[in-house]
Every structure is written in structure tokens, then in C-alpha cells.
Amino acid sequence: MIPRTVYEPEHEMFRESVRKFLETEAAPYHEQWEKDGEVDRGLWNKAGEQGFLAPTVPEEYGGVGVDFRYNAIVDEECARSGLTGIGWGLHSDIAVPYIVRYGSEEQKQKYLPKCVSGEIVTAIAMTEPAAGSDLQGIKTTAVKDGDDYIINGSKTFITNGQHADLVVVVAKTDPQAGAKGTSLFLVEAGTPGFEKGKNLNKIGLKAQDTSELFFQDVRVPKDALLGEEGMGFVYLMQDLPQERLNIAILAVHSAQGILEKTIEYVTERKAFGKSIATFQNTQFKLAELDTELTSATVFLDRCLELHIEEKLDAVTAAKAKMLTTDLQGKVMDECLQLHGGYGYMWEYPVARAWADARVQRIYGGTNEIMKLIIGRELVK
Ligand SMILES: Cc1cc2nc3c(=O)[nH]c(=O)nc-3n(C[C@H](O)[C@H](O)[C@H](O)COP(=O)(O)OP(=O)(O)OC[C@H]3O[C@@H](n4cnc5c(N)ncnc54)[C@H](O)[C@@H]3O)c2cc1C
């Protein structure tokens, strides 16, 4: 065992409270939420009351003002218990930080306290039907009209898309200027012309609401601009390492949770008159997976430490995302195999975890894009 050194005793106390909350408020209902295609909206408010949402938000805006380790603990606990419908990571680790970092004083006061309390659920809308990896190819525009902007375009695959009260929308303010013509806007649900499309039917993350969003002549005041006009792409590049760290945390800790469940299963299950845990193949598979997960955890924790010190660079974050999500896929597949036919049954956590894991290599920048980022740096 390599002891984890990234957390202090106060973090472990926080972990305990998150774990207890999830056991009572989420785990018993998650199966129903899978059928509903979304978690109960009230869960967000309950989590807000406990201080589990966006804990890094400074105290003057209603937050706890702690470092990213508290976000990481919430992510770890959701992942380990397979509660993949809960979109707090997207809110706390990805969308809300844009408001904290680039928001005006007025925007921060208006939105952040409600993001912390759970009254506001956030989303970030980058991807479009014809542009995902190629973010510069987005077609959504925000055209100045007097003191306002008029937004037109459509987005897809947006996490928290049904529940979202506030969306960070990526749009072109100068379509001729390439990356320099990209800006971010805060668009509130209910703004005329902003419609949520259907909740998308995915192969995994069944309790997670993922949606299309449509913007037709959506008029927003100039105060809806987040940060400076034309700086959107720069902001996205600056903040993507935290998004990739979030994905890596989910990868390692959901894999760890399933490995533990698999060890229990193979110990109980018998074939040819003995526990399948006694077969050399079973032990060899478990040994390989445990070894790889141990080394991934050490690497990931080091990335987390660097991130707390604001030293995690984009290339290292890309390595963490790629390494851990590839490993997650491998762990889920091998663990499913060790469950035999039961592993293919939805009621077994390993089946869900196998389906949930697949997207981790796709969103947050595909793993091919991670290789581009890493490879470019190597040969520059
Ligand atoms: C469940 C889910 C949740 C999501 N949540 C969000 C969200 O909240 N907000 C948001 O904005 N987006 C979200 N996404 C979108 C996600 O980020 C994109 O799907 C992803 O970036 C890939 O884009 P794409 O689907 O357009 O694939 P494409 O870009 O069309 O890629 C297709 C294939 O081509 C490969 N490829 C593309 N370019 C290159 C290249 N230069 N070199 C080599 N290979 C390449 C890709 O790796 C991939 O294998 C989500 C997606 C899913 C499925």
C-alpha cells in the first residue's frame, strides 16, 4: 500500500460526511433516476445545504473558500459508489470556476451564492452538432446589437442540460477572427429564444441529463459577456486542465470501486467446486489491474497536488486524462469478464460501470486529442 499524502485529516472528515450523504440521499434512488433520465432536482439543494457544491467559491460569494481537494473528494465519492447521474463535478469543477475566475463583480454576486446553495445548476455549452474536437469550428454567433448581443446557434451533448438554470455558452463574436473571435456568455434558462431540446438517450450515464440546446435570436445584455470579448478560447484553454483532472479522478475512483466489488464477487462465486478467486487467471487479472490502478492513483494524486499549487500544466493534465480513462476502460472490461454472464446484467454495478466508462475517453477532449496535445509538445 502506498499511503495517499494529498489529503489531511480534515479532508477525511469531509469525505465521511459526503459518503454518508450519498448513502442516504442518492444511492437508494439512483436506479429510479436512471429510468427518469435525470436525478431528482431537490438533490442539488440538499447538497448545497451541506456545502458540497462549488466549495472553492470564496466566502464573500457564499462559498466555503477551500481548495480543489474538496471538489476532488466529492468526485471520488460519487465515482466510487457508481452514482454517475450526479452532475456536481461539471457544475463545481468546470462551469462555476469560469464565473469565479472571469466573472464581473456583479455577475459573481448575482450567481455564485445560488450556485453554492443549489438554487442554480450550471452547464457549459461548447460542443455543436458539427463541431466537437474542432472547437474553433463552432458556428454559434453572438452579434452586437446596441447594448445587447443576439445569440444564434445550437449545442449538443450538454451535461446538466435539462436541469441547467445558467449556461456558459461559447459563441463567435467575430467569425472571421478564428480563436480570437470566440467569447463566453452567461445565458439564463427562460431567456426568450433559448430552448432546451430532448434529454439524449445514451448507452451509459443513464441518470445524467445530457441535452441539446437551441438559441434563436436570444437577446442578452452586454453584462452577460463573461470576461473580455474575444478571450473565450484563451479562457477555455486555461480551464481545461481542471476539467481533465475531474475526469481522471472519476476514472481512477470508479475503477477502484469496481475492482473492490469484483474481488468480493470472485471470492463468493464458485466454479468447479471452488471459489473462482482461487484460479490463477483470476488472481493474475486482479494483480495486473490493482498494480496499474495503484500507479495511476499515485500519478493522479501528484497531479492534484500540482493543481493545488497552480502548477498543473495542460500537457500533464492531458496525460492524466488519457492514462486514467484508458485504464478505466480496461478495468471495467476485465472486471465484467470476471463476473461472467452476471457482469452483462444491468442490475450488477459492473455492467453499469462498464457502460458509464466508455464516454470518459470521448468527452473533455477525446483521447486522440490528448495524444495530439502531448505529441505536439514532444516534437516542438
Ligand atoms: C455524455 C456526454 C457529455 C458531454 N458533455 C458535454 C458538455 O457538458 N459540454 C460540451 O460542450 N460538450 C460535451 N460533450 C461533448 C464532447 O466533449 C464531444 O463529444 C467531444 O469533444 C468529441 O467531439 P465530437 O463528438 O464532435 O467528435 P468529433 O470531433 O467528430 O470526433 C470524432 C472522432 O474523430 C477523432 N478526431 C477528431 N479530430 C481529430 C484529430 N485532429 N486527430 C485525430 N483524431 C481526431 C476523435 O478523437 C473521435 O474519435 C459531451 C459528450 C458526451 C457524449
The ligand as an SDF file (V2000), in Angstrom:
LIG
                    3D

 53 58  0  0  0  0  0  0  0  0999 V2000
  -22.2250   12.1270  -22.3360 C   0  0  0  0  0  0  0  0  0  0  0  0
  -21.5430   13.3260  -22.9280 C   0  0  0  0  0  0  0  0  0  0  0  0
  -21.4680   14.5010  -22.1940 C   0  0  0  0  0  0  0  0  0  0  0  0
  -20.8750   15.6340  -22.7560 C   0  0  0  0  0  0  0  0  0  0  0  0
  -20.8940   16.8120  -22.0560 N   0  0  0  0  0  0  0  0  0  0  0  0
  -20.5170   17.9650  -22.7000 C   0  0  0  0  0  0  0  0  0  0  0  0
  -20.7170   19.2300  -22.0820 C   0  0  0  0  0  0  0  0  0  0  0  0
  -21.1960   19.3460  -20.9360 O   0  0  0  0  0  0  0  0  0  0  0  0
  -20.3850   20.3480  -22.7810 N   0  0  0  0  0  0  0  0  0  0  0  0
  -19.8530   20.2850  -24.0380 C   0  0  0  0  0  0  0  0  0  0  0  0
  -19.5840   21.3260  -24.6060 O   0  0  0  0  0  0  0  0  0  0  0  0
  -19.6520   19.0960  -24.6380 N   0  0  0  0  0  0  0  0  0  0  0  0
  -19.9720   17.9430  -24.0080 C   0  0  0  0  0  0  0  0  0  0  0  0
  -19.7940   16.7250  -24.6240 N   0  0  0  0  0  0  0  0  0  0  0  0
  -19.2360   16.7040  -25.9610 C   0  0  0  0  0  0  0  0  0  0  0  0
  -17.8340   16.1130  -26.0330 C   0  0  0  0  0  0  0  0  0  0  0  0
  -16.8960   16.9700  -25.4420 O   0  0  0  0  0  0  0  0  0  0  0  0
  -17.5370   15.8370  -27.5200 C   0  0  0  0  0  0  0  0  0  0  0  0
  -18.3690   14.7460  -27.9010 O   0  0  0  0  0  0  0  0  0  0  0  0
  -16.0810   15.5190  -27.7710 C   0  0  0  0  0  0  0  0  0  0  0  0
  -15.2810   16.6540  -27.6030 O   0  0  0  0  0  0  0  0  0  0  0  0
  -15.8510   14.9640  -29.1870 C   0  0  0  0  0  0  0  0  0  0  0  0
  -16.4450   15.7660  -30.1390 O   0  0  0  0  0  0  0  0  0  0  0  0
  -17.3910   15.1120  -31.2660 P   0  0  0  0  0  0  0  0  0  0  0  0
  -18.3900   14.2940  -30.5770 O   0  0  0  0  0  0  0  0  0  0  0  0
  -17.8530   16.1870  -32.1470 O   0  0  0  0  0  0  0  0  0  0  0  0
  -16.4450   14.1240  -32.0660 O   0  0  0  0  0  0  0  0  0  0  0  0
  -15.5270   14.5030  -33.3260 P   0  0  0  0  0  0  0  0  0  0  0  0
  -14.7630   15.7300  -33.0090 O   0  0  0  0  0  0  0  0  0  0  0  0
  -16.3510   14.4820  -34.5410 O   0  0  0  0  0  0  0  0  0  0  0  0
  -14.5250   13.2740  -33.3390 O   0  0  0  0  0  0  0  0  0  0  0  0
  -14.8370   12.0190  -33.9450 C   0  0  0  0  0  0  0  0  0  0  0  0
  -13.5830   11.1510  -33.9040 C   0  0  0  0  0  0  0  0  0  0  0  0
  -12.5360   11.7990  -34.6520 O   0  0  0  0  0  0  0  0  0  0  0  0
  -11.3880   11.9230  -33.8420 C   0  0  0  0  0  0  0  0  0  0  0  0
  -10.6600   13.1590  -34.1780 N   0  0  0  0  0  0  0  0  0  0  0  0
  -11.1700   14.4030  -34.3040 C   0  0  0  0  0  0  0  0  0  0  0  0
  -10.1860   15.2660  -34.6140 N   0  0  0  0  0  0  0  0  0  0  0  0
   -9.0250   14.5550  -34.6730 C   0  0  0  0  0  0  0  0  0  0  0  0
   -7.6830   14.8620  -34.9590 C   0  0  0  0  0  0  0  0  0  0  0  0
   -7.2940   16.1190  -35.2160 N   0  0  0  0  0  0  0  0  0  0  0  0
   -6.7650   13.8590  -34.9370 N   0  0  0  0  0  0  0  0  0  0  0  0
   -7.1330   12.6000  -34.6570 C   0  0  0  0  0  0  0  0  0  0  0  0
   -8.4120   12.2260  -34.3880 N   0  0  0  0  0  0  0  0  0  0  0  0
   -9.3380   13.1950  -34.3960 C   0  0  0  0  0  0  0  0  0  0  0  0
  -11.9110   11.9870  -32.4210 C   0  0  0  0  0  0  0  0  0  0  0  0
  -10.8970   11.6350  -31.4910 O   0  0  0  0  0  0  0  0  0  0  0  0
  -13.0420   10.9520  -32.4920 C   0  0  0  0  0  0  0  0  0  0  0  0
  -12.5200    9.6710  -32.3350 O   0  0  0  0  0  0  0  0  0  0  0  0
  -20.3230   15.5760  -24.0570 C   0  0  0  0  0  0  0  0  0  0  0  0
  -20.3660   14.3800  -24.7700 C   0  0  0  0  0  0  0  0  0  0  0  0
  -20.9870   13.2620  -24.2380 C   0  0  0  0  0  0  0  0  0  0  0  0
  -21.0760   12.0210  -25.0670 C   0  0  0  0  0  0  0  0  0  0  0  0
  1  2  1  0
  2  3  1  0
  2 52  2  0
  3  4  2  0
  4  5  1  0
  4 50  1  0
  5  6  2  0
  6  7  1  0
  6 13  1  0
  7  8  2  0
  7  9  1  0
  9 10  1  0
 10 11  2  0
 10 12  1  0
 12 13  2  0
 13 14  1  0
 14 15  1  0
 14 50  1  0
 15 16  1  0
 16 17  1  0
 16 18  1  0
 18 19  1  0
 18 20  1  0
 20 21  1  0
 20 22  1  0
 22 23  1  0
 23 24  1  0
 24 25  2  0
 24 26  1  0
 24 27  1  0
 27 28  1  0
 28 29  2  0
 28 30  1  0
 28 31  1  0
 31 32  1  0
 32 33  1  0
 33 34  1  0
 33 48  1  0
 34 35  1  0
 35 36  1  0
 35 46  1  0
 36 37  1  0
 36 45  1  0
 37 38  2  0
 38 39  1  0
 39 40  1  0
 39 45  2  0
 40 41  1  0
 40 42  2  0
 42 43  1  0
 43 44  2  0
 44 45  1  0
 46 47  1  0
 46 48  1  0
 48 49  1  0
 50 51  2  0
 51 52  1  0
 52 53  1  0
M  END
$$$$
